[in-house]
Amino acid sequence: MQARARGEHGQGHDDEGGTMKLVELVEAGDVAGVVRELGELTPDQRGACAAELTALFEAIARRENTQEERIALCAARLGCQVTPEATAVWIRSHAYFTMDAWTVDLLNLYPVAWRAELAAHLGERATTAGAVFAVTEHLVRDTGCPLPASHEFVLAWLYDRADNRERHPRVLGGAPGADFLERLRADDFTPKLLPLAVARPGRLVFSWHTSERPLEALIGLAAEGVVDRGELIRNLFADMVGDPPHGAQAVVTLEALALTPTEHAGVARERAALVDHLLGRLLEDGTRMEIAPFLVFLGALASTPAEKALVVRDYLALLDRSLPVATYAQEVLTGLDEAGLLEPELLTEACERVLLRPEKKLVRAQLGLLDRVARRDPARAGRAMVDAATTFGHREMTLQEQALKLVAKHLKATDDSVLPELRTAAGQLSPGLSARAAELLGAAEPLGTANQFGTPQDTVTEQPHADVQPYADVLPAVPEPRPVPGPLATAAEVAQEVAAVVANDQDVVAFERALDGLVRHSHLDRTALAEALKPVVRREPKSNVDWVQSDLYDVARAVRGDEPRGRAVLMHRAVHINRTTPSRSCSLAGSMLAARLAEAMDVIESGTQPFLLAVPTLSTGALDAAVLVERISALDELGVTPAPVDLAQALLRVAPTPDQSDQQVRAAAEKLGSDAGRRLARWLREGGPAHQDSEPKGWPHCKPPKPASQGWWTPARPGVVMDPPLPQVAASLIGPYVGNSGLANPMAPFWVAQLPHHREELMARDYFEPRMSQRGWPRNLPFVAESGGPAGYSVHLALAFGLIWQTETDSVVDAVLVLAARKQLDTDLLGRQLEALLNHGWAYADKASASLRTAAETGAYATVWSVLRAALPGLLGDTPVRGAAAMLALAVECASRCGARGEIAEVTALADRKASSQTVKNARLLRDALR
């Protein structure tokens, strides 16, 4: 170290000797010796030692060292700072040392003027960290220099007095006293620094981190007349306006201040500014945790009703935000109305914003307000009842009924002028309430929602008028599968399609065309394709555990001859995978995909097969039999044997067509002479693998259902053993069931496209059971609904799970409606499955009813009624399932709209009970609607 110091610095003998001596003393841990040696050096000589001491610091930090070494090194480095400014910078940067006797001795090496200048520099940017404030205060008291007046110094002073840190006897500073307030009273700094603290109290109060809170001390001193309380309050509010604190801090502060009415009025302008800021933040909305601080802050500001009335439009706007924000705004507006400060038209606007919201709590509170308005001032009853009638358009029949009862309660206090408005509003009522509304409002015919999708309820009778059409559901048009475009024509088009798949791996058609394009154009001009793929492979796809379509990226890398990823190595194992035991991460469909990708890489390397057989002709994944015959014929002419997994996927996608061309296609297949051709011909003759029924043994079909219908009914999972066998990864898709121990990635559209004529077999696997793999599968149900093959027990069970979980509700409802439009929805089966699940402990009847309501409101009231009719008997036993009231309310609306008739014994029995629960009330409404 000494030799290196001499070589690096090239100083004269004295400088070099001083440095060597300091290094020796530091390594010996001799703090007093370091201070003595520094005293013998000139300022220039001390400055010359700084670089070597920095190097020593880095060396010591990398090895074991003692506390004495660290203190000695700190003293040496501090003493080698030449100017007051440099010394202040060093102390602030290395503040975590304790000011001790050695620090005092070291500072005393410098002249008084130098030390006073150091105090000034430190005071400009004082902190409470380590020794910064202690050094500054010592220098002020030692030299008698002016007391720093920066806000940072004031803050550090108060922190120090609150913490009451112990000092070495030789270090000047501190103040006596048992607590913070006593120390401030006894401190000779207080007369000058405390007024400065009061001038900017915000940062002091809201950034406090010690056990002693300064605000209480300031309030105590204000009570003693040491500081001006009015100035403290004004300055504190001014700071809050400039930099609003967290809500919890503001609440504590305002509670501690305990403003008098005069003081409260004195900061009205500042409070108004804070309210404006907080309301603006609430208008941006957010999560419950995000907005909670702003709500408590607003409450602590305690605005008067008159002040709130000035910004009433802002409170009205808040009614459209999230539940906590809307609840707060509703409470404020209620208070304004009770204070006589809310204009009638503004109350009407508030009702329009609130009474159709889905949250029952808000709606009921608003109806309660209207009830109090009508009782408090009968002259306002008419306007209040018209406002209440807004609820007649709510989707919840229970809230409609509550509003109707409120109108009935106060109708006598109104005049006849409001009846037309009430009758018009009653036209939105659920049909189950229409007769009651007609009787109440004096209408000649029942009032109820005119069925926008068919016949008005009041015209659905046993003997309808001749010009009235019977009710019919409005279902979506039956979706027609889109034809898959032809092969990609150029290498550039292939690169674009590959990039699209890597970015979004949900498009089956794009994937199939891209994979075929990689094989085709590698066969035609691999060099050109590799160049086109160069920008595509720069960015890897996001990581997945299961195999997904974006793994096409590895095929693109193989085309270019790039170093394969580790994932690509694993992919090749999938070609020979033997799925006889459950997988803990990969799906059967994912293994099949991996096998296809790995095989495509082998085909590209061999250059034998010019295109793939399995590219579908329809977006569902289906492959036209005639097209497959042509493709195999083309390979036969070239003398090419198709890759086995590619052939297996093509066979799983093809199915004979039932029209006249079927015989012609089979005849063409019989003429093929290759093994692949003969396999296709046999496949077409036998119609492919037989469809498998997944209905579990013992599933009850009788009506009313047996008690056995309550329970979890696992689908039957038979498997077909193909002869001749398919490759194992393909056979596993429809072969003997091996199960999954929980999949890492959710179901994807390509799973459905692998078996476009066997959706029941696909859904019979445990992909949608309550496991890890349940995430995200409901969004794929529309693909299942649009796919081919029977829709049996497993497809309907997936719909039932989707309805009660209420995740991806739109997708689940779309699947239900598509199956209904295709006349493939078994409403009785779906209803019985819902009943079994809800009775088995899936307490989600309210969620199921919400999902079914979404389907009904598209115009499928008869379809939803058919499901409910099958489900309700088993749900209304001695103790109806939780949420039965919501299902009964939906049943009333659906049955009334579609004109359903016929008693349901369980509904009648429940309706005849002497009870007043909402479930019993809704049962009575349904009983009456079915008569």
LUMNU-499019 format. One record per residue (C-alpha): x, y, z; residue in three letters. Coordinates in steps of 0.2 Angstrom, whole numbers, plus 5000, padded with zeros to 4 digits. Example, Ala and Ser with C-alpha at 12.3 -4.5 7.8 and 13.67 -1.06 7.14 Angstrom:
506249785039ALA;506849955036SER;
END
This chain:
500050005000MET;501450125005GLN;502450084989ALA;500850104978ARG;500550274987ALA;502350334983ARG;502150274965GLY;500450354962GLU;500650524970HIS;502450564966GLY;502350694980GLN;503950774988GLY;504650685004HIS;503650775016ASP;501950745008ASP;502350565005GLU;502950545022GLY;501350625029GLY;500250505019THR;501250355024MET;501150405043LYS;499250435041LEU;498950265033VAL;499950175047GLU;498950265060LEU;497350215052VAL;497750035050GLU;498250035068ALA;496550105073GLY;497450255082ASP;496150395081VAL;497150515093ALA;498750485083GLY;497750525067VAL;497150695074VAL;498950735080ARG;499750695064GLU;498450805055LEU;498850945066GLY;500650935061GLU;500250945042LEU;499851105032THR;498151115023PRO;499051075007ASP;499850925014GLN;498250865021ARG;497350885005GLY;498750784996ALA;498250635007CYS;496450625002ALA;496650514986ALA;497650384995GLU;496450385010LEU;494950354998THR;495950204991ALA;496250145008LEU;494350165012PHE;493950054997GLU;495249925003ALA;494649915021ILE;492849905015ALA;493249745006ARG;494049655020ARG;493749625039GLU;494049785049ASN;493849845066THR;492749985073GLN;494350075078GLU;495050065060GLU;493350135053ARG;493350285065ILE;495250325062ALA;494950325043LEU;493450435045CYS;494450555055ALA;495850555043ALA;494750585028ARG;493750725036LEU;495350805041GLY;496050805023CYS;494650915017GLN;495451085014VAL;493951215012THR;492451235022PRO;491351205007GLU;492151035003ALA;492150985021THR;490251025022ALA;489950915006VAL;490950775014TRP;490050775031ILE;488350775022ARG;488950625011SER;489750535026HIS;488550585040ALA;488350425049TYR;489750445062PHE;489550495080THR;490150665085MET;491450625098ASP;492950705107ALA;494050675092TRP;492850775081THR;492950925092VAL;494850905092ASP;494950895073LEU;493751045071LEU;494851145083ASN;496351125071LEU;495451255060TYR;495351445063PRO;493651515070VAL;493251605054ALA;493451435044TRP;492351345057ARG;491051485056ALA;491051465037GLU;490851275039LEU;489351305050ALA;488551415037ALA;488751295023HIS;488051145034LEU;486651255040GLY;486051285022GLU;485651105019ARG;485551035036ALA;484850865039THR;484550755055THR;485650615047ALA;487050555058GLY;488150695064ALA;487650845052VAL;486550935064PHE;487650895079ALA;489250965070VAL;488251125065THR;487551165082GLU;489251135090HIS;490051255078LEU;488751385081VAL;488951375100ARG;490851365099ASP;491151505087THR;489651625091GLY;489251635072CYS;487451675066PRO;486151545069LEU;485651465052PRO;483951515047ALA;483551385033SER;481951285034HIS;483051125033GLU;484051185049PHE;482451225058VAL;481751055054LEU;483350965059ALA;483351065075TRP;481551015080LEU;481950835076TYR;483550835087ASP;482550915101ARG;481150785099ALA;482450635099ASP;483450715113ASN;485050625107ARG;486450605120GLU;488050705117ARG;489850685122HIS;490250805136PRO;491450905125ARG;490150925111VAL;489151085113LEU;487251075110GLY;485551005116GLY;484351065128ALA;483751005146PRO;481950945149GLY;480950785152ALA;479950805136ASP;479950895119PHE;478951045126LEU;480051065141GLU;481651055130ARG;480851195118LEU;480451305133ARG;482251285139ALA;483151305123ASP;483951465119ASP;483751435100PHE;481851435102THR;481551625102PRO;482351635084LYS;481951465076LEU;480151435083LEU;479451585073PRO;480251515057LEU;479451345061ALA;477751425062VAL;478051515046ALA;478151345037ARG;477351215048PRO;476751095034GLY;478351005031ARG;478750995049LEU;477050925054VAL;476750805040PHE;478450725038SER;478750695056TRP;479550525060HIS;479950535079THR;478950475094SER;478650655099GLU;477350745088ARG;477850935085PRO;476050995082LEU;475550965100GLU;477151055106ALA;476751205094LEU;474951205100ILE;475551205118GLY;476751345115LEU;475451445106ALA;474351425122ALA;475751505132GLU;475851645120GLY;477651595114VAL;476951585096VAL;475351655088ASP;474051515086ARG;473151615072GLY;474751625062GLU;475051445065LEU;473351385059ILE;473451505043ARG;475151445038ASN;474751265041LEU;473251275030PHE;474251375017ALA;475551235017ASP;474151105015MET;473451195000VAL;475151204992GLY;475551014996ASP;474050915002PRO;474550785014PRO;473950605016HIS;472150595022GLY;472650505038ALA;473950635042GLN;472750775039ALA;471450695050VAL;472650685065VAL;473150865062THR;471450935061LEU;470950835077GLU;472450905086ALA;472051085081LEU;470251075087ALA;469751235077LEU;468551345085THR;467051405075PRO;467951575072THR;469551485067GLU;468651375056HIS;467851515047ALA;469451605046GLY;470251475035VAL;468651455024ALA;469651505008ARG;470951375011GLU;469751235016ARG;468751275000ALA;470351254990ALA;470751084998LEU;468951034995VAL;469151074977ASP;470750974975HIS;470050824984LEU;468350824974LEU;469450834958GLY;470350684964ARG;468750584968LEU;468150624951LEU;469650524944GLU;469050374955ASP;470050224959GLY;470150074970THR;469350074988ARG;471150094995MET;471650234983GLU;470150344987ILE;469950315006ALA;471250445011PRO;470350575001PHE;468650535009LEU;469350545027VAL;470150705022PHE;468550785016LEU;467650725032GLY;468950805043ALA;468850975034LEU;467050985041ALA;466351095027SER;464751175032THR;463151145022PRO;463251315014ALA;465051275008GLU;464551115001LYS;463051194992ALA;464251304982LEU;465051144974VAL;463451044973VAL;463751004954ARG;465350914959ASP;464450804972TYR;463150764959LEU;464550704947ALA;465250594960LEU;463650494960LEU;464250414944ASP;465850344952ARG;466350194962SER;465250134976LEU;466250214990PRO;466350384981VAL;464450384976ALA;463950334994THR;464950485001TYR;464150604988ALA;462450534992GLN;462650565010GLU;463250745007VAL;461750774995LEU;460550705008THR;461250825021GLY;460950975009LEU;459150925006ASP;458850905024GLU;459551075027ALA;458451145013GLY;459951185001LEU;459551064987LEU;458451124973GLU;457051004968PRO;457750984950GLU;459450934958LEU;458650804968LEU;457850734953THR;459550734944GLU;460250644959ALA;458850514958CYS;459150484939GLU;460950454943ARG;460750334957VAL;459150244956LEU;459650134941LEU;461350094948ARG;461649904951PRO;462149934970GLU;460549894980LYS;461249994995LYS;461350154985LEU;459550134978VAL;458750084994ARG;459650235003ALA;458950354989GLN;457150284990LEU;457350315009GLY;457750495006LEU;456250514995LEU;455150435008ASP;455750565021ARG;455550705009VAL;453750655006ALA;453450635025ARG;454350805029ARG;453450905016ASP;451850835008PRO;451850974995ALA;453450884988ARG;452650714988ALA;452150714970GLY;453850764963ARG;454650634975ALA;453550494969MET;453950534951VAL;455750524955ASP;455550364964ALA;454650294949ALA;456350304940THR;456750134949THR;455350054939PHE;456650034926GLY;457849944937HIS;458349764932ARG;458049704950GLU;456249664953MET;456449684972THR;456949864970LEU;455549894958GLN;454349824971GLU;455049934985GLN;454850084974ALA;453050034970LEU;452650014988LYS;453350194991LEU;452250264978VAL;450750174986ALA;451250245003LYS;451250424997HIS;450050424982LEU;448650504992LYS;449650654996ALA;449950684977THR;448750764965ASP;448150684949ASP;449350784938SER;450750654942VAL;449750504937LEU;450150514919PRO;452050514923GLU;451850374935LEU;450850264923ARG;452150294909THR;453550254921ALA;452550094927ALA;452750034909GLY;454549984913GLN;453949874928LEU;454249684928SER;452749594921PRO;452549514938GLY;452149684946LEU;451049754931SER;449349704938ALA;449749784955ARG;450349944947ALA;448749954936ALA;447649934951GLU;448650064961LEU;448750194947LEU;446950164941GLY;447450104923ALA;446150004913ALA;447449874908GLU;448949794917PRO;450549904917LEU;452149824913GLY;453649824902THR;453149804884ALA;454149664877ASN;455349744866GLN;455849574858PHE;454049514855GLY;452349534862THR;451849644876PRO;451549554892GLN;449749604893ASP;449349534876THR;450049354880VAL;448449264884THR;447649104881GLU;446649184867GLN;447749314859PRO;447149434847HIS;447349394829ALA;448549524825ASP;449749484839VAL;451149374835GLN;451649234848PRO;453249274858TYR;454849204850ALA;456649234857ASP;457849344847VAL;459349244846LEU;461049284837PRO;461249234819ALA;462049054817VAL;463849094815PRO;464549024799GLU;466448964800PRO;467549074789ARG;468548994775PRO;470348994778VAL;471349084764PRO;472548994753GLY;474448974756PRO;475549124759LEU;476249184743ALA;477949264748THR;479249254761ALA;478849424767ALA;477049374770GLU;477649224780VAL;478749334791ALA;477249454794GLN;476149314799GLU;477449234811VAL;477649404819ALA;475749414822ALA;475749244830VAL;477149274841VAL;476349444847ALA;474649364849ASN;474549174850ASP;472649164851GLN;472249164832ASP;472148984825VAL;472049024807VAL;473549144807ALA;474549004816PHE;474148864804GLU;474548974789ARG;476149034796ALA;476748854801LEU;476248794783ASP;477148954776GLY;478748914785LEU;478748734778VAL;478248784760ARG;479448934758HIS;480948834767SER;480648704753HIS;480648844739LEU;481948964745ASP;482548944763ARG;483849084761THR;482649214756ALA;481449154770LEU;482849164783ALA;483249344778GLU;481449394779ALA;481249314797LEU;482749414803LYS;481749554811PRO;480449434818VAL;481649334829VAL;482449484837ARG;481149474851ARG;480649314860GLU;478849284865PRO;478249294883LYS;478649144893SER;477449004896ASN;477448834905VAL;476248744893ASP;476548744874TRP;475648884865VAL;475548944847GLN;476849084850SER;478148934851ASP;478148944832LEU;479549064836TYR;480648914838ASP;480248854820VAL;480749024813ALA;482349014822ARG;482648834815ALA;482348904798VAL;483749034800ARG;484948904808GLY;485049004824ASP;485548924841GLU;483948834848PRO;483248894864ARG;483148764878GLY;481248764875ARG;481548694858ALA;482548554864VAL;481048504876LEU;479948524861MET;480748374852HIS;480348264866ARG;478548284864ALA;478548194847VAL;478948034857HIS;477948074873ILE;476947934881ASN;475548014890ARG;475047874902THR;475147974918THR;474448144923PRO;475448294918SER;475848424931ARG;475948574919SER;475648534901CYS;474048494893SER;473648354880LEU;473348484867ALA;474948574871GLY;475948414869SER;475148384852MET;475548564847LEU;477348544853ALA;477448384843ALA;476848464827ARG;478148604829LEU;479548494832ALA;479048384817GLU;478948544806ALA;480748584811MET;481248404805ASP;480348424789VAL;481148594786ILE;482848514789GLU;482548364778SER;481748464764GLY;480648314759THR;478848374762GLN;478448534753PRO;476848574763PHE;475848524777LEU;474248414777LEU;473348474793ALA;473048654788VAL;471148674790PRO;469948744777THR;468848824790LEU;469148944805SER;468448804817THR;469948694813GLY;468848584801ALA;469748514786LEU;468748474770ASP;468948294765ALA;469048334747ALA;470548454750VAL;471448324761LEU;471248194747VAL;472048314735GLU;473448354746ARG;473848174749ILE;473748134731SER;475048274727ALA;476248204740LEU;475948024732ASP;476448094715GLU;478048164723LEU;478448004732GLY;478348094749VAL;477748004764THR;476848134775PRO;477548164793ALA;476548054805PRO;475948194817VAL;475448304803ASP;474448164795LEU;473648124812ALA;473148304815GLN;472348304797ALA;471348154801LEU;470748224817LEU;470148374808ARG;469248294793VAL;467548224793ALA;466348154779PRO;465148274772THR;463348214772PRO;462948284755ASP;462948194738GLN;464848234735SER;465248124750ASP;465247964739GLN;466348054726GLN;467648104740VAL;467747924747ARG;467947854729ALA;469347974726ALA;470147924743ALA;469947734738GLU;471047764723LYS;472547824733LEU;473847694734GLY;474947754748SER;474847704766ASP;474247884770ALA;472947874756GLY;472347704762ARG;472247764780ARG;471147914774LEU;470047804764ALA;469647694779ARG;469447844790TRP;468147914779LEU;467247744777ARG;467147724796GLU;466747904799GLY;468247934810GLY;468247894829PRO;466547864836ALA;465748004847HIS;465847964865GLN;464448004878ASP;465148094894SER;463548084904GLU;463948004921PRO;463247844926LYS;461647864936GLY;461348044931TRP;459448064935PRO;458248104921HIS;456648094931CYS;455548234935LYS;455448284949PRO;457348254952PRO;457848124964LYS;458948174979PRO;460448104970ALA;460348254959SER;461248354973GLN;463048324971GLY;464548334960TRP;464348234945TRP;466048204936THR;465848174917PRO;466148004911ALA;467847994901ARG;467847844890PRO;469247834877GLY;469447764859VAL;470847654855VAL;471247684836MET;471647544824ASP;472847574817PRO;473547674831PRO;473947864829LEU;475547934836PRO;475347944855GLN;475148134857VAL;473748124844ALA;472947964852ALA;472948044869SER;471748184863LEU;470348054861ILE;471047894869GLY;470947824886PRO;470947964899TYR;472547994909VAL;472048164918GLY;472948314923ASN;473648364940SER;473348554937GLY;473848644921LEU;475048794921ALA;474148884907ASN;472248904903PRO;471348824889MET;471648904872ALA;470748914855PRO;471948794847PHE;471348654859TRP;469648664851VAL;470348674833ALA;471248514836GLN;469648414838LEU;468348524828PRO;467148374827HIS;467348314844HIS;467048454856ARG;466148344869GLU;467748234870GLU;468748384873LEU;467748464887MET;467548294895ALA;469348314900ARG;469648404916ASP;470148564908TYR;468748674917PHE;468648584934GLU;469148694949PRO;470948684947ARG;472348794942MET;471848774924SER;470148854927GLN;470949024924ARG;470349094907GLY;469448944900TRP;467749034899PRO;468249154886ARG;468549004874ASN;466748934876LEU;466149024861PRO;467448924851PHE;466748774858VAL;464948824854ALA;465448864836GLU;466348694834SER;465648534828GLY;465048364835GLY;463748334849PRO;463548454863ALA;463248344877GLY;463448334896TYR;465248404897SER;464948544885VAL;463348594896HIS;464348564912LEU;465648694906ALA;464248814903LEU;463548784920ALA;465148814929PHE;465448974918GLY;463749044924LEU;463949014942ILE;465749074942TRP;465249234933GLN;467049254926THR;467049304907GLU;465149324908THR;464949394891ASP;465949244883SER;464849114893VAL;463249204888VAL;463849204870ASP;464149024870ALA;462448984877VAL;461549094864LEU;462549024850VAL;462048844855LEU;460248894857ALA;460348974840ALA;461048814833ARG;459648714842LYS;461048624851GLN;460648694869LEU;459848564880ASP;459048684893THR;458348544904ASP;460148474905LEU;460848644909LEU;459548684922GLY;459848514931ARG;461748534931GLN;461548714939LEU;460348634952GLU;461548494956ALA;463048624958LEU;462148744968LEU;461448614980ASN;463248534981HIS;463948684990GLY;464248804976TRP;463348954984ALA;463249064969TYR;461449064964ALA;461549254964ASP;462949244952LYS;462049114941ALA;460549224941SER;461549374936ALA;462349284921SER;460649214916LEU;459949384917ARG;461249444905THR;460749314893ALA;458849354895ALA;459049534892GLU;459749504874THR;458049434870GLY;458149254875ALA;456849254889TYR;456049094884ALA;457749004883THR;458249064900VAL;456449024907TRP;456748844901SER;458348834910VAL;457548904926LEU;456048794925ARG;457248644926ALA;458348714940ALA;457048784952LEU;456148624958PRO;457748554966GLY;458248724973LEU;456648764982LEU;456648624995GLY;456248645014ASP;457748765014THR;457948854998PRO;459748884992VAL;460549044996ARG;460149174982GLY;458549084977ALA;457649254978ALA;458649324964ALA;458349174953MET;456449184957LEU;456449364952ALA;457249324936LEU;456049184933ALA;454549294936VAL;455149414922GLU;455649274910CYS;453949184912ALA;452949344911SER;453749404895ARG;453649234886CYS;451949194892GLY;452449034901ALA;451048944910ARG;450948784921GLY;451048764939GLU;452748714947ILE;452348624963ALA;453848674973GLU;453548854968VAL;451748844974THR;452248764990ALA;453548894994LEU;452249034990ALA;450948965002ASP;452148985017ARG;451649105030LYS;453249215029ALA;453749385022SER;455549345016SER;455949404998GLN;456149224992THR;454349194998VAL;453749354990LYS;454549314973ASN;453849134974ALA;452049214975ARG;452449324960LEU;453049174950LEU;451549074955ARG;450349204950ASP;451249234933ALA;451149054929LEU;449249044931ARG;
END
